Each structure stands twice: as structure tokens, then as C-alpha cells.
């Protein structure tokens, strides 16, 4: 099979948020000269639906990420796909005495409405969309990916399409990545401890009393509390004056430890229900029955909380979004990095096709571009996440109150790792073994982050240099994680 005989230039596997942005980016940078096919398992009226219960997500995204896409490929989101504007994110300590504001302006999206806007954008750019197809595997020839294989869900007929390049946007559990049939540096499977179980409701309600540590229509609220959300965090993200996305994420090991310690057998839903009931601001809660939320008011899903896949490309194959484990390790936010990665991937895919080189070498630029734009900071945030999962509520209270400087908050605001410079200045005044241990862990985390950021800024220019670079990365991470139990 020669490249001239392929059905399409680019096949995008997965028609969710990341897939549609990537497809639009390909069409934009190629001036619509390439044949692009998006394949999704859902009906075209419900593209990107994650589970039978809906488009399960925290729904929040920073304005910077949306502007990144708009300024480069001309895709703009407005009402109704943007449901509510926020001024930023506020994280509260378990005792609610310390608040840390970060992330700046952002939006709460309506994830049921957004796919229809994305479908319209795609069709306007000449992209073909094929729904109701379950993809099973990748087609390969001479160590190159050359297409996809699956079945038509309604007719059970074999579905086979070939292309010069396959871009995988099929989510964290991607069977295409897990069963990648060619030699590559891509990691195929994720460690169970790098996944968090998350769930959320979309509620409408009345205000019982005013307390902005529990609900604020202008800010996304995060609650750090090991009893409420072990190994993760809980959230109340406003979608209006009387509407919110409310949920939490937990690390399974920490959740199991909490159940064992307390002698309970709670599941994720019961934990979320407890959290909702404990909110003194909200009363008369009802799962939203608005048409724009119908079939999307409750659900659970799994999200990765590690650095992105250390390699994002193989011969004829690219990873984008959740399929590449791109959600930010510290808060599991996946929309922003997916927007950035999809925009970059489209540009670099077009360049590789135009240069007639879609091998690992020809696609390698995408690795470099994503790391330089966003990925350089994720390994340090992964270390920070591991450290946080190790802390007690008392340590989180103390650390947020005493160790977070203005500079640290600015770093967090930029989605980067804080430096904890206050730790060294205050070390001589720290009392108690527990707090000294916390100070040591913060200092260690900061130093490891510095090493990791430097290492990622030296991401190899050539695939042949990757094995040595990756070996060094593993050594740094091993040193970083050695301090923590999780």
C-alpha cells in the first residue's frame, strides 16, 4: 500500500473535545487541502460522550487556553457552549482559614452543547465525521501505522479506513495506545496509582446562607481535605448564581486507606453525597433538568494525574489529550492541555505530511513543541501531587498558612510548581517534628521540580537521543518519589 492509495490524509480517532480541536487545526493549517476524517463511537448528536451517563467533566477551563486556540486556528467559543465566566480558582485549606487564589479568568463550559459547536466548526472546514463506529485496533505495515480497524455499532459490519497519519484522541483508556502494534517509545499502559476516580453532579439550588468558602458565583472553589477527598480534592464550580458542578476526585489507595481507618465501606458516590450534604450554603438541591444538561447531570470517570506520556509519537501515529495522559497532575484539569496539544498537533501533523515524512522522526517536532509550550512543568507537578497525597489535614493547614509566599501563588497561577522559598527562611523557627518533616518535603519537592523543568527543557531533538534522556528522567523521578509513601 503506497501513501497515494490511502483513504484519508489524517484520521482522528475520537470526536471529543481534543479530537475536534485537532481535526480543525489540521484543516486550518493545511488550508483545507487535506482529507480529514473524525471517527467517534457516539451518534453525531452526542459526540464525545464519555459514558452512558454523559460528558462527565469538571467543565472548567482557563481563558488563556481558549485564547491560545482562538488566536492560532480561529476557533471561538461563546454562549451557550460557554455557560459561565469566572474570575479564577480559590483553593481552601481543610480548616477554611487559608485561601490560595490562582489560574486567573476562566470559563465553565456546557459539555453537552459544546460538541455541536465543534461539529459545526469541523463541517465548515470540510472535515468528514463518521459516527457510531467502535474502533478496535490500528492497521500497520512495515512498522508504520496506516489506518484503523473497527466495526459499525449498528450494523456490526467491519469498518476499515487507511490514512497517512492516525491521531489518537480516544481517552485515557485508549485501546489503540494500549495495543500499539509497532515498535515505539510510547508507554502503552498507565500505573493504577496515577489514576484518580472522580465524579460530579450538576445541581441547581437555593442559597441558604452566604459563605464564599463554600460557594462563590465568581470563583471555582477547591477544597483540600484528606477526609472529604483522600489523595485528591473536592470542588464547587459555579455555572451561574444558582447552579454548580459539584464533585470530587480520590486516589484509590488513599480512599481504601480511609475506609480501613474509619471502619467504613464508602463508595465514590456516597463520598460525594456526603460532601454535597455538608455544604451549608446550598439548599433545595436538584439535579438540573435543563434541556442543555439532560442526560448529563451525574456521572463518574477516571482521569490521569501524572505527567504526559514521555513520548507522544510513533511511525504514523500521534497521541493528544487524555489518551496521552495530559490532564494537569495537580488538579486533573484536562481541557486546557488538550486545547493546547490539539492546536499544536494539527500544525505539526500538516508540516510532516507536507514534507512527506510521517515517521517517528518526521513527527518528533510535536514532542518538542508540546513540552516547550506546556509539558515541561508536568513532571514537577506530579511530584507535588505525590507530596500532597502524603500529608495530613493538619500539615496542609500549616503548610498553606506558613509556607506559601506570594511568589509561590504566582507560580501556581501560571500552572507551574511553587518554589516554597519561605521554607528555608522560616526553617529555624519551625516547631515540631511533623512540621519540620513537612518543610523538608516541600524543600525536596522544590529542588526536584527545578531538576525536572531543566531536564524537560533539554528534551531530545532526535529520537535516537530519547533512551538516554528517558533513563535520566526515571532516575530523577525515583529520587523525587523516594521521600513519599504514595
C-alpha positions as CSV (number, residue, x, y, z in Angstrom):
1,X,0.0,0.0,0.0
2,X,1.5,3.3,-1.0
3,X,0.6,6.6,0.6
4,X,-1.2,7.7,-2.5
5,X,-3.7,4.8,-2.0
6,X,-4.8,5.8,1.4
7,X,-8.4,6.7,2.0
8,X,-7.5,9.9,4.0
9,X,-4.5,12.0,4.8
10,X,-5.4,12.2,8.5
11,X,-7.8,10.1,10.7
12,X,-8.6,11.5,14.1
13,X,-9.8,8.7,16.4
14,X,-12.2,10.2,18.9
15,X,-14.6,13.1,18.3
16,X,-14.5,14.6,21.8
17,X,-13.1,18.0,22.7
18,X,-9.5,17.1,21.9
19,X,-10.3,15.3,18.7
20,X,-12.3,18.0,17.2
21,X,-9.8,20.7,18.0
22,X,-7.0,18.6,16.5
23,X,-9.0,18.0,13.3
24,X,-9.9,21.7,13.0
25,X,-6.2,22.6,13.5
26,X,-5.2,20.2,10.7
27,X,-7.8,21.7,8.4
28,X,-6.8,25.3,9.3
29,X,-3.0,24.8,8.8
30,X,-3.5,22.9,5.6
31,X,-5.9,25.5,4.2
32,X,-8.4,22.6,4.0
33,X,-6.3,20.8,1.4
34,X,-6.0,17.5,3.4
35,X,-8.7,14.9,3.6
36,X,-9.5,14.6,7.3
37,X,-11.9,12.0,8.9
38,X,-13.0,12.1,12.6
39,X,-14.4,8.8,14.0
40,X,-16.5,8.6,17.1
41,X,-18.5,5.8,18.8
42,X,-21.4,8.1,19.6
43,X,-24.1,9.5,17.5
44,X,-23.2,12.7,15.8
45,X,-25.8,14.4,18.1
46,X,-23.8,13.4,21.1
47,X,-20.1,13.4,20.0
48,X,-17.5,12.9,22.7
49,X,-19.9,11.4,25.2
50,X,-17.7,9.7,27.8
51,X,-20.1,7.2,29.4
52,X,-23.8,6.3,29.2
53,X,-24.3,9.0,31.9
54,X,-22.9,11.8,29.8
55,X,-20.0,14.1,29.2
56,X,-18.5,13.7,32.7
57,X,-16.1,16.5,33.5
58,X,-15.4,19.4,35.9
59,X,-16.2,21.7,32.9
60,X,-13.7,24.4,33.9
61,X,-11.0,25.8,31.6
62,X,-8.7,28.8,31.8
63,X,-9.2,31.7,29.4
64,X,-5.6,31.6,28.4
65,X,-6.0,28.1,26.9
66,X,-9.1,29.1,24.9
67,X,-7.4,32.2,23.7
68,X,-4.4,30.1,22.6
69,X,-6.7,28.1,20.3
70,X,-8.7,31.1,19.1
71,X,-5.6,33.2,18.3
72,X,-4.0,30.4,16.3
73,X,-6.7,28.5,14.4
74,X,-9.7,30.9,14.7
75,X,-12.0,28.7,16.7
76,X,-14.0,30.8,19.1
77,X,-16.3,29.7,21.9
78,X,-19.2,31.8,23.2
79,X,-22.5,31.4,24.9
80,X,-24.2,28.8,25.0
81,X,-21.1,26.5,24.9
82,X,-19.5,28.8,27.5
83,X,-22.1,28.7,30.3
84,X,-20.5,30.9,32.9
85,X,-17.4,33.2,33.3
86,X,-15.3,33.0,36.5
87,X,-12.5,35.3,37.8
88,X,-10.3,32.4,38.9
89,X,-9.8,29.4,41.2
90,X,-9.6,29.5,45.0
91,X,-8.2,26.6,47.0
92,X,-9.1,26.4,50.7
93,X,-7.2,24.6,53.4
94,X,-9.2,21.9,55.4
95,X,-9.9,24.4,58.2
96,X,-11.1,27.0,55.6
97,X,-8.7,29.5,57.2
98,X,-6.3,29.9,54.3
99,X,-7.3,30.6,50.7
100,X,-4.9,30.5,47.7
101,X,-6.2,32.2,44.5
102,X,-4.8,31.0,41.2
103,X,-5.4,30.4,37.5
104,X,-6.9,33.7,36.6
105,X,-10.0,34.2,34.4
106,X,-11.8,31.2,33.0
107,X,-15.0,29.6,31.9
108,X,-17.4,26.9,32.8
109,X,-18.4,25.0,29.6
110,X,-21.6,23.2,28.8
111,X,-20.0,19.9,27.6
112,X,-23.3,18.7,26.1
113,X,-23.7,21.8,24.0
114,X,-20.1,22.2,23.0
115,X,-19.8,19.2,20.7
116,X,-22.5,20.6,18.5
117,X,-20.5,23.8,18.1
118,X,-17.4,21.8,17.4
119,X,-19.2,19.7,14.8
120,X,-20.4,22.8,13.1
121,X,-16.8,24.2,13.0
122,X,-15.5,20.9,11.7
123,X,-18.0,20.7,8.9
124,X,-17.4,24.3,7.9
125,X,-13.7,23.3,7.5
126,X,-14.5,20.4,5.2
127,X,-13.9,17.7,7.8
128,X,-15.7,14.4,7.4
129,X,-17.3,13.0,10.6
130,X,-18.2,9.3,10.9
131,X,-20.3,8.4,14.0
132,X,-21.3,5.1,15.6
133,X,-18.0,3.3,15.0
134,X,-16.2,1.3,17.7
135,X,-12.5,1.3,16.9
136,X,-10.7,-1.9,17.9
137,X,-7.2,-1.7,16.6
138,X,-4.6,0.1,14.4
139,X,-3.6,-1.2,10.9
140,X,0.1,-1.4,10.4
141,X,2.5,-2.2,7.6
142,X,6.3,-2.2,7.7
143,X,6.3,-0.8,11.3
144,X,4.1,2.1,10.2
145,X,0.6,2.8,11.4
146,X,-1.5,3.1,8.2
147,X,-5.1,3.1,9.4
148,X,-7.8,1.9,11.8
149,X,-10.0,-1.1,12.2
150,X,-13.3,-1.4,14.0
151,X,-16.9,-2.1,13.5
152,X,-20.1,-0.2,12.7
153,X,-22.0,-0.3,16.0
154,X,-25.5,-0.5,14.5
155,X,-24.8,-3.0,11.6
156,X,-21.8,-4.9,13.1
157,X,-20.1,-4.5,9.7
158,X,-16.3,-4.3,9.6
159,X,-15.1,-0.7,9.4
160,X,-11.6,-0.2,7.9
161,X,-10.1,3.1,6.8
162,X,-6.5,3.9,5.9
163,X,-4.5,7.1,6.2
164,X,-1.1,8.7,6.2
165,X,-1.5,9.5,9.9
166,X,-3.7,8.5,12.8
167,X,-4.2,10.9,15.7
168,X,-5.4,9.1,18.8
169,X,-7.9,11.2,20.9
170,X,-9.8,8.2,22.3
171,X,-9.3,9.0,26.0
172,X,-7.4,7.7,29.0
173,X,-8.3,4.0,28.4
174,X,-7.4,4.1,24.7
175,X,-7.2,0.6,23.3
176,X,-5.3,1.9,20.3
177,X,-2.4,3.1,22.5
178,X,-2.6,0.1,24.8
179,X,-2.3,-2.3,21.9
180,X,0.0,-0.2,19.7
181,X,1.4,-2.9,17.3
182,X,4.6,-1.3,16.2
183,X,7.9,-0.5,17.9
184,X,8.0,2.9,19.6
185,X,8.9,4.8,22.8
186,X,5.3,5.4,23.7
187,X,4.2,4.0,27.1
188,X,1.2,1.8,26.5
189,X,-0.3,1.5,30.0
190,X,-0.7,3.7,33.0
191,X,0.0,2.8,36.6
192,X,-3.2,2.3,38.6
193,X,-1.8,4.8,41.2
194,X,-1.6,7.5,38.5
195,X,-5.4,7.4,38.0
196,X,-8.0,9.1,40.2
197,X,-11.6,8.1,40.4
198,X,-13.8,11.2,40.0
199,X,-17.5,12.0,39.9
200,X,-19.7,15.0,39.9
201,X,-23.3,16.3,39.9
202,X,-24.7,19.4,38.1
203,X,-27.1,20.9,40.5
204,X,-29.5,23.8,40.7
205,X,-30.2,25.1,44.2
206,X,-31.3,28.0,46.5
207,X,-28.9,29.9,48.7
208,X,-29.4,29.0,52.4
209,X,-26.7,31.4,53.7
210,X,-23.7,33.3,52.3
211,X,-20.2,31.8,52.8
212,X,-17.8,32.2,50.0
213,X,-15.6,29.4,51.2
214,X,-18.4,27.0,50.1
215,X,-19.9,28.7,47.1
216,X,-19.0,31.8,45.1
217,X,-20.6,32.5,41.7
218,X,-17.4,34.4,40.7
219,X,-14.8,31.7,41.6
220,X,-14.2,28.0,41.2
221,X,-13.7,26.6,44.7
222,X,-11.4,23.7,45.6
223,X,-11.4,22.1,49.0
224,X,-8.2,20.2,50.0
225,X,-9.2,17.8,52.7
226,X,-8.0,14.2,53.2
227,X,-11.2,13.2,55.0
228,X,-13.5,14.5,52.3
229,X,-11.4,13.6,49.2
230,X,-8.5,11.3,50.2
231,X,-5.5,11.8,47.9
232,X,-7.4,14.3,45.8
233,X,-9.7,17.3,46.2
234,X,-13.3,18.3,46.1
235,X,-14.8,21.2,44.1
236,X,-17.7,23.5,43.7
237,X,-17.5,25.2,40.3
238,X,-20.2,27.8,39.6
239,X,-22.3,27.6,36.4
240,X,-24.4,30.6,37.5
241,X,-25.9,32.3,40.5
242,X,-27.9,29.1,41.5
243,X,-26.1,26.3,39.6
244,X,-22.9,24.4,40.1
245,X,-20.7,21.5,39.0
246,X,-20.0,19.8,42.4
247,X,-17.8,16.7,42.8
248,X,-14.5,15.3,43.9
249,X,-11.6,13.0,42.9
250,X,-9.8,10.5,45.0
251,X,-6.7,8.3,44.8
252,X,-8.0,4.7,45.1
253,X,-5.2,3.7,47.5
254,X,-5.8,6.7,49.8
255,X,-9.6,6.0,49.6
256,X,-9.1,2.4,50.6
257,X,-6.9,3.5,53.5
258,X,-9.6,6.0,54.7
259,X,-12.3,3.2,54.6
260,X,-10.0,0.9,56.6
261,X,-9.0,3.5,59.1
262,X,-12.7,4.6,59.7
263,X,-14.1,1.1,59.5
264,X,-16.5,2.1,56.7
265,X,-17.2,0.8,53.2
266,X,-18.0,4.0,51.4
267,X,-18.0,4.1,47.6
268,X,-17.3,7.2,45.5
269,X,-21.0,8.2,45.2
270,X,-21.6,8.1,48.9
271,X,-18.4,10.2,49.5
272,X,-19.7,12.8,47.0
273,X,-23.2,12.8,48.5
274,X,-21.6,13.4,52.0
275,X,-19.7,16.3,50.6
276,X,-22.8,17.8,49.0
277,X,-24.8,17.5,52.2
278,X,-22.0,19.1,54.2
279,X,-22.3,22.4,52.2
280,X,-24.2,24.9,54.4
281,X,-24.8,27.4,51.6
282,X,-26.8,25.2,49.3
283,X,-30.4,24.1,49.9
284,X,-33.2,22.5,47.8
285,X,-30.7,20.9,45.5
286,X,-32.0,19.4,42.3
287,X,-30.1,17.7,39.6
288,X,-30.5,20.0,36.7
289,X,-33.3,19.2,34.3
290,X,-32.5,21.9,31.8
291,X,-32.5,20.6,28.2
292,X,-28.9,21.6,27.7
293,X,-28.0,19.3,30.7
294,X,-30.4,16.4,30.0
295,X,-28.7,13.1,30.5
296,X,-25.6,14.8,31.9
297,X,-26.4,15.7,35.5
298,X,-24.5,12.9,37.2
299,X,-21.6,10.6,36.4
300,X,-18.2,9.2,37.3
301,X,-15.0,8.7,35.3
302,X,-11.3,8.1,35.7
303,X,-8.6,10.7,35.0
304,X,-4.8,10.5,34.9
305,X,-2.8,12.6,37.3
306,X,0.8,12.1,36.1
307,X,3.0,13.8,33.5
308,X,2.0,13.3,29.9
309,X,3.3,10.2,28.1
310,X,7.0,10.7,27.8
311,X,6.8,10.1,24.1
312,X,3.7,11.3,22.1
313,X,4.6,10.0,18.6
314,X,5.3,6.8,16.6
315,X,5.5,6.0,12.9
316,X,2.2,7.3,11.5
317,X,0.7,7.8,15.0
318,X,0.2,10.7,17.4
319,X,-1.3,11.0,20.9
320,X,-3.4,14.0,22.0
321,X,-5.4,14.8,25.2
322,X,-6.5,12.2,27.7
323,X,-5.1,9.4,25.5
324,X,-1.7,10.9,26.2
325,X,-2.3,11.4,29.9
326,X,-2.3,15.2,29.6
327,X,-4.5,16.4,32.4
328,X,-2.6,18.5,34.9
329,X,-1.3,16.3,37.7
330,X,-2.1,18.6,40.5
331,X,-5.8,19.2,39.7
332,X,-6.7,16.7,36.9
333,X,-7.7,19.6,34.7
334,X,-7.6,18.2,31.2
335,X,-9.4,20.7,28.9
336,X,-6.6,23.3,28.9
337,X,-3.7,20.9,27.9
338,X,-6.0,19.2,25.4
339,X,-6.7,22.5,23.7
340,X,-3.0,23.4,23.5
341,X,-1.9,19.9,22.4
342,X,-4.6,19.7,19.7
343,X,-3.7,23.0,18.3
344,X,0.0,22.1,18.2
345,X,-0.6,18.6,16.9
346,X,-2.6,19.8,13.9
347,X,0.1,22.3,12.9
348,X,2.9,19.7,13.2
349,X,0.9,17.0,11.5
350,X,0.4,19.2,8.5
351,X,4.1,20.0,8.3
352,X,5.0,16.3,8.5
353,X,2.6,15.4,5.7
354,X,3.7,18.2,3.5
355,X,7.3,17.1,4.0
356,X,6.3,13.6,3.2
357,X,7.7,12.2,6.4
358,X,5.2,10.9,9.0
359,X,7.7,8.6,10.6
360,X,8.6,8.9,14.2
361,X,11.4,11.2,13.1
362,X,9.2,13.4,11.0
363,X,6.6,13.8,13.8
364,X,9.1,14.3,16.6
365,X,8.7,18.1,16.5
366,X,5.3,17.6,18.2
367,X,7.1,16.2,21.2
368,X,9.3,19.2,21.4
369,X,6.7,21.8,20.8
370,X,4.3,20.4,23.4
371,X,7.0,20.1,26.0
372,X,8.2,23.7,25.4
373,X,4.7,25.1,25.5
374,X,3.2,23.1,28.4
375,X,4.7,19.7,29.1
376,X,7.9,21.0,30.8
377,X,6.1,21.6,34.1
378,X,4.0,18.5,34.5
379,X,6.6,16.1,36.0
380,X,7.3,18.6,38.8
381,X,3.5,18.9,39.4
382,X,3.4,15.1,39.5
383,X,6.0,15.2,42.4
384,X,4.0,18.0,44.1
385,X,0.8,15.8,43.8
386,X,2.7,12.8,45.4
387,X,3.8,15.0,48.3
388,X,0.3,16.4,48.9
389,X,-1.2,12.9,49.0
390,X,1.2,12.1,51.8
391,X,0.1,15.0,54.0
392,X,-2.4,15.0,56.9
393,X,-5.0,17.8,57.1
394,X,-3.0,19.4,59.9
395,X,0.0,19.6,57.7
396,X,-2.0,21.0,54.8
397,X,-3.4,23.7,57.1
398,X,0.0,24.6,58.5
399,X,1.8,24.5,55.1
400,X,-0.8,26.7,53.3
401,X,-0.7,29.2,56.2
402,X,3.0,29.4,56.7
403,X,4.9,28.2,53.6
404,X,3.1,29.7,50.6
405,X,4.6,33.0,49.6
406,X,3.3,35.5,47.0
407,X,5.8,34.1,44.5
408,X,4.6,30.6,45.1
409,X,1.0,31.7,44.4
410,X,2.1,33.4,41.2
411,X,3.8,30.2,40.1
412,X,0.6,28.2,40.8
413,X,-1.4,30.8,38.9
414,X,0.8,30.1,35.8
415,X,0.2,26.3,36.3
416,X,3.7,25.8,37.5
417,X,5.4,24.4,40.6
418,X,5.8,26.8,43.6
419,X,9.4,27.3,44.9
420,X,8.5,27.3,48.6
421,X,11.2,29.9,49.2
422,X,9.6,30.7,52.5
423,X,10.5,27.3,53.9
424,X,14.2,28.0,54.0
425,X,13.7,31.4,55.6
426,X,11.4,30.0,58.3
427,X,13.2,26.8,58.9
428,X,14.9,28.0,62.1
429,X,11.5,29.0,63.6
430,X,9.6,25.8,62.7
431,X,8.5,23.9,65.8
432,X,7.6,20.2,66.0
433,X,8.8,17.2,64.2
434,X,5.7,16.9,61.9
435,X,6.1,20.5,60.6
436,X,9.9,20.1,60.2
437,X,9.2,17.0,58.1
438,X,6.7,18.9,56.0
439,X,9.3,21.7,55.5
440,X,11.8,19.1,54.4
441,X,9.3,17.6,51.9
442,X,8.5,21.0,50.5
443,X,12.1,21.8,50.1
444,X,12.8,18.5,48.5
445,X,9.9,18.8,46.1
446,X,11.0,22.3,45.0
447,X,14.5,21.1,44.3
448,X,13.3,18.1,42.3
449,X,11.0,20.4,40.3
450,X,13.9,22.6,39.4
451,X,15.8,19.5,38.1
452,X,12.8,18.2,36.2
453,X,12.0,21.5,34.5
454,X,15.6,21.8,33.4
455,X,15.6,18.2,32.1
456,X,12.4,18.8,30.1
457,X,13.8,21.9,28.6
458,X,16.5,19.6,27.2
459,X,14.0,17.2,25.7
460,X,15.9,15.5,22.9
461,X,15.9,16.9,19.4
462,X,16.3,13.5,17.8
463,X,14.5,10.2,18.7
464,X,17.9,8.4,18.9
465,X,18.7,10.6,22.0
466,X,15.4,9.6,23.7
467,X,16.5,6.4,25.5
468,X,19.3,8.2,27.4
469,X,17.1,11.2,28.2
470,X,14.4,8.9,29.5
471,X,16.7,6.9,31.6
472,X,17.9,10.2,33.3
473,X,14.2,11.2,33.8
474,X,13.5,7.9,35.5
475,X,16.5,8.4,37.9
476,X,15.3,11.9,38.8
477,X,11.7,10.7,39.4
478,X,13.0,7.8,41.5
479,X,14.9,10.3,43.7
480,X,11.9,12.6,43.9
481,X,9.4,9.9,44.9
482,X,11.7,8.2,47.4
483,X,10.6,10.7,50.1
484,X,6.9,9.8,49.8
485,X,4.8,6.7,50.7
486,X,2.4,7.1,47.8
